[in-house]
């Protein structure tokens, strides 16, 4: 797989919760480190997304905000 986005995070699907239209996919990047993605249910089905499958979270954003605690 080649894509232009530089932010590609490899992980394993921890869980998937299907809704009527969308699916919420939780990806474990490292022990205790997770990222959640909302994709269409049809995309999840066509990609064969299921718990334990290795996937990439591909992040393409024009802005990334940074916050700090005081």
C-alpha positions in Angstrom: 0.0 0.0 0.0 1.3 3.4 -1.0 -0.4 6.6 0.0 0.8 10.2 0.1 -0.2 10.8 3.7 2.8 10.7 6.0 1.0 9.9 9.2 0.4 6.2 9.0 0.0 4.3 12.2 0.1 0.5 12.1 -1.9 -1.4 14.6 -4.4 -4.2 15.2 -8.2 -3.9 15.4 -9.1 -4.2 19.0 -12.9 -3.9 18.5 -15.5 -2.9 15.9 -19.0 -1.7 16.7 -21.3 -1.6 13.7 -24.2 0.9 13.5 -26.8 1.3 10.9 -24.6 3.4 8.6 -21.2 3.7 10.3 -18.8 1.5 12.1 -16.6 2.5 15.1 -13.2 0.9 14.8 -10.8 0.9 17.8 -7.2 0.2 16.7 -4.5 -0.7 19.3 -1.2 0.9 18.2 0.8 -0.3 21.2 -0.3 -1.8 24.6 -2.6 0.8 26.1 -2.4 3.1 23.1 -5.5 3.3 21.0 -7.0 5.4 18.2 -10.6 5.3 17.1 -11.9 5.8 13.6 -15.5 6.1 12.3 -15.9 4.7 8.8 -18.9 3.7 6.8 -20.2 0.2 7.5 -19.9 -0.7 3.8 -16.2 0.3 3.9 -15.6 -1.8 7.0 -17.2 -4.8 5.3 -15.3 -4.4 2.0 -12.0 -4.1 3.9 -12.8 -7.2 5.9 -12.3 -5.3 9.2 -12.5 -7.6 12.2 -10.9 -7.9 15.6 -7.3 -8.9 15.4 -6.7 -7.8 11.8 -3.6 -5.7 11.2 -4.5 -2.3 9.7 -3.2 1.2 9.2 -4.7 4.4 10.6 -3.9 6.9 7.9 -4.2 10.5 9.0 -4.4 13.4 6.5 -5.2 16.8 8.0 -4.4 20.3 7.0 -4.3 21.4 10.7 -3.2 19.7 13.8 -3.9 21.5 17.1 -1.7 21.2 20.2 -2.9 21.7 23.7 -1.0 21.9 27.0 -1.9 21.7 30.7 -1.2 24.8 32.8 
